[in-house]
């Protein structure tokens, strides 16, 4: 969407009170607080004010706001695996907000805790994620093993927000009834060079 004065109402509708990125600034995140006929106001993660003047319709190259909402994925934040996902509802917002996105933290006991969407947690999401091994799970409340798989300290194994089985840290055995995830689990083991037995029950 071009940032011009003639479509400021659309910009307001789609991006006001949302987190977003601009193509010119890479992975830097901005919060758009308000949109007026001539100006977008907000701030960056480091507190730097955002004052983006909207171009007149006759300007040759107005700024472009082209933000794609992030994909569902686990990532780590504050020592826990967190899952970012879209809220399955019709929403007009094109920037990221609590209306169209949710982030939950996987707790050590297998429960989930909803997180507030803010700069620190989004900053953790956009960083290059180093996914962990099964063995590392015992030392953390929960760990992200891959974009869609996480493990808790108590051994609960999740695909997205669905518990699919249990991992025993002593016997190094996964017990699950979901054969459909065998390939993904084996890919994690291959990456981490771990010998783990999978038992289907």
C-alpha positions as CSV (number, residue, x, y, z in Angstrom):
1,X,0.0,0.0,0.0
2,X,1.4,3.4,-1.0
3,X,1.6,6.0,1.7
4,X,-0.1,8.8,0.1
5,X,-2.6,11.4,1.3
6,X,-5.4,10.2,-1.0
7,X,-5.6,6.8,0.8
8,X,-4.9,7.8,4.4
9,X,-8.3,6.4,5.5
10,X,-7.3,2.9,4.2
11,X,-4.0,3.2,6.0
12,X,-5.8,4.2,9.2
13,X,-8.2,1.3,8.9
14,X,-5.6,-1.4,8.1
15,X,-2.6,-0.3,10.2
16,X,-3.5,2.0,13.0
17,X,-2.6,0.4,16.4
18,X,-0.6,-2.3,14.7
19,X,2.9,-3.5,14.6
20,X,4.5,-3.5,11.2
21,X,7.7,-3.3,9.1
22,X,8.7,-1.2,6.2
23,X,10.6,-2.6,3.2
24,X,13.3,0.0,3.6
25,X,14.1,-0.8,7.2
26,X,14.5,-4.6,7.0
27,X,13.4,-6.5,10.2
28,X,13.0,-3.3,12.3
29,X,9.5,-3.3,13.9
30,X,7.4,-0.2,14.3
31,X,4.1,0.4,16.2
32,X,1.8,2.7,14.3
33,X,-0.1,4.7,16.9
34,X,-2.2,7.1,14.8
35,X,-2.8,8.0,11.2
36,X,-4.0,11.4,10.1
37,X,-4.5,12.9,6.6
38,X,-0.8,13.9,6.3
39,X,1.1,11.9,8.9
40,X,1.7,8.4,10.4
41,X,2.9,8.6,14.0
42,X,4.3,5.8,16.1
43,X,7.6,4.5,17.4
44,X,10.3,2.0,16.9
45,X,11.4,-0.7,19.3
46,X,14.2,1.4,20.7
47,X,11.9,4.3,21.4
48,X,12.8,6.3,18.3
49,X,9.7,8.3,17.2
50,X,8.1,7.4,13.8
51,X,6.9,10.4,11.9
52,X,6.2,9.4,8.4
53,X,4.7,12.2,6.2
54,X,2.2,11.0,3.6
55,X,3.1,12.0,0.1
56,X,0.8,14.0,-2.1
57,X,-1.0,12.1,-4.9
58,X,1.2,13.7,-7.5
59,X,4.5,12.6,-5.9
60,X,6.3,10.2,-8.1
61,X,7.6,7.7,-5.5
62,X,5.6,7.6,-2.3
63,X,6.7,5.3,0.5
64,X,5.4,1.7,0.4
65,X,3.9,-0.2,3.3
66,X,3.9,-3.9,2.3
67,X,3.8,-6.1,5.4
68,X,3.0,-9.8,5.3
69,X,1.7,-11.2,8.6
70,X,4.2,-13.8,10.0
71,X,3.7,-17.5,9.7
72,X,2.8,-19.8,12.6
73,X,5.9,-20.9,14.4
74,X,7.5,-21.8,17.7
75,X,10.3,-19.5,18.9
76,X,11.9,-19.1,22.3
77,X,11.4,-16.1,24.6
78,X,12.3,-15.8,28.3
79,X,13.3,-19.5,28.6
80,X,10.1,-20.9,27.1
81,X,8.9,-22.1,23.8
82,X,6.3,-19.7,22.5
83,X,3.8,-20.2,19.6
84,X,2.8,-17.3,17.3
85,X,-0.3,-18.0,15.3
86,X,-3.0,-16.2,13.4
87,X,-6.5,-15.8,14.9
88,X,-8.9,-17.6,12.6
89,X,-11.4,-14.8,12.1
90,X,-12.1,-12.3,9.4
91,X,-10.1,-9.2,10.3
92,X,-9.4,-6.0,8.4
93,X,-6.1,-5.2,10.1
94,X,-3.1,-5.9,7.8
95,X,-0.5,-5.0,10.5
96,X,0.1,-7.3,13.4
97,X,-2.2,-6.8,16.4
98,X,-4.1,-8.7,19.1
99,X,-7.1,-8.7,16.7
100,X,-5.4,-11.1,14.2
101,X,-2.5,-12.7,16.0
102,X,-1.9,-14.5,19.3
103,X,1.2,-15.6,21.1
104,X,1.2,-18.2,23.8
105,X,4.0,-19.6,26.0
106,X,4.3,-23.3,26.6
107,X,4.7,-23.9,30.3
108,X,6.7,-26.8,31.9
109,X,3.5,-28.7,32.8
110,X,2.1,-28.6,29.3
111,X,-0.3,-25.7,29.8
112,X,-0.3,-22.5,27.8
113,X,-0.1,-18.9,28.9
114,X,-1.2,-16.1,26.6
115,X,1.4,-13.3,26.2
116,X,0.9,-9.6,25.5
117,X,2.0,-8.7,22.0
118,X,4.8,-6.2,22.4
119,X,8.2,-5.2,21.1
120,X,10.3,-7.7,23.2
121,X,8.3,-10.8,22.3
122,X,8.1,-9.8,18.6
123,X,11.8,-9.1,18.6
124,X,12.5,-12.7,19.8
125,X,10.2,-14.0,17.0
126,X,12.0,-12.3,14.1
127,X,15.5,-13.3,15.3
128,X,17.1,-16.2,13.6
129,X,15.8,-19.1,15.6
130,X,18.3,-21.8,16.7
131,X,16.1,-24.8,17.4
132,X,17.1,-27.1,20.3
133,X,17.6,-30.8,20.8
134,X,15.4,-33.2,22.8
135,X,18.1,-33.5,25.5
136,X,18.1,-29.8,26.1
137,X,14.4,-29.9,27.1
138,X,15.2,-31.1,30.6
139,X,17.1,-27.8,31.4
140,X,14.3,-25.4,30.4
141,X,10.6,-24.9,31.1
142,X,10.0,-25.7,27.4
143,X,12.0,-25.7,24.2
144,X,11.3,-25.2,20.5
145,X,12.5,-28.2,18.5
146,X,11.3,-27.0,15.1
147,X,8.9,-24.3,13.8
148,X,5.9,-26.6,14.7
149,X,7.2,-28.9,17.4
150,X,8.0,-28.1,21.1
151,X,8.9,-30.1,24.2
152,X,8.3,-29.4,27.9
153,X,10.6,-30.1,30.8
154,X,8.0,-32.7,32.0
155,X,8.2,-34.5,28.6
156,X,5.0,-33.3,26.9
157,X,5.5,-33.2,23.2
158,X,3.5,-30.7,21.1
159,X,2.8,-30.1,17.5
160,X,1.4,-26.5,17.5
161,X,-0.9,-26.4,20.5
162,X,-1.8,-30.1,20.4
163,X,-0.1,-32.6,22.6
164,X,0.9,-35.6,20.5
165,X,2.9,-37.7,23.0
166,X,5.5,-37.9,25.7
167,X,9.3,-38.0,25.8
168,X,11.2,-39.9,28.5
169,X,14.5,-38.2,29.1
170,X,16.0,-41.3,30.8
171,X,15.1,-44.0,28.3
172,X,15.2,-41.5,25.4
173,X,11.9,-42.8,24.1
174,X,9.0,-40.9,22.4
175,X,5.6,-42.5,23.0
176,X,2.9,-41.3,20.6
177,X,-0.1,-42.6,18.7
178,X,0.4,-40.1,15.9
179,X,2.3,-41.9,13.1
180,X,1.8,-38.9,10.8
181,X,4.6,-36.9,12.7
182,X,7.2,-39.7,12.5
183,X,9.1,-38.0,9.6
184,X,9.2,-34.6,11.4
185,X,10.5,-36.2,14.6
186,X,13.1,-38.2,12.8
187,X,14.3,-35.0,11.0
188,X,14.8,-33.3,14.4
189,X,16.8,-36.4,15.6
190,X,19.0,-36.3,12.5
191,X,19.7,-32.6,12.9
192,X,20.6,-33.0,16.6
193,X,22.4,-36.3,16.1
194,X,20.3,-38.0,18.8
195,X,19.4,-41.7,19.0
196,X,15.8,-41.7,20.2
197,X,13.3,-44.6,20.0
198,X,9.7,-43.9,18.8
199,X,7.0,-46.2,20.2
200,X,3.5,-46.0,18.7
201,X,0.6,-46.8,21.1
